[in-house]
């Protein structure tokens, strides 16, 4: 595996090279493969079209623009998909209005898997959806500062954790951790991982803060790669679950570096992995499996 590691390191930028784990850490307790997740068969659906009352500092409704509005959705469009991500803008209290659309969601074709992104709301509202066996993507902030400053909500970290536990009792619930969401700075990620270490977690998804045009944090910087690697390393030592690198992360050289480093740190499921990582793994006959639905649905 020395040749594989050396070739991967050769593709990294100079500042990223020193962040890679040693060879022994690459091979120890880690089977060598890559699950390449290309979610072309999952349709992202917004329950609120382009509207969002919460207007988080890092998003401000920007990512709703790439979603299909449920109210305008044509049934025949669904023939091209295996799954739907049900999300949308949140209320001023942080809830995506899923409960108001339960009948419409239940009427979706049975062949479709459902991934729910509920935001902050009691699980009881969504229990009628249990018959469809949805997966819940649950954002877990790492500090009260993130909740107040970024999410613009008055809850506490413990409120989110207790809500996560409630969801996990009823649904397959996949925690999502955004590294550096507090303007690229330490955002309490280790605290979140310590909490998850005491829960029966099947998989955890990492996303990485990326400055987004038109938001309060448009001029902020993404987290330094050294900080991202600290979180990756902490996670692999604290959690027994599978670790995933999700769709939201900075582009360009940063993305190439973080994708290669993530794989070296044992993250085997990556959404849209950088082509340089794929090329090198193929060159060394590493098995690459392709999945065409949202990362949370690949349990």
Secondary structure, DSSP 8 states (H G I E B T S, - for coil): -HHHHHHHHHHS-HHHHTTS--HHHHHTT---EEEEE--TTEEEEESSTT--SS--TTTTTGGGGGSEEGGG--GGGGGG-SEEEEE--B-TTSBB--GGGHHHHHTS-TT-EEEE--BS--GGGGGGGGGGT-EEEEE--S-HHHHHHTS-----HHHHHHHHHHHHHHSEEEEEEEETTBTTB--SHHHHHHHHHTS--SEEEEEE----TTSTTTT-----HHHHHHHHHHHHHH--SEEEE-S----HHHHHHHHHHHHHTT--EEET--HHHHHHHHHTT-EEEEE-S-GGG--
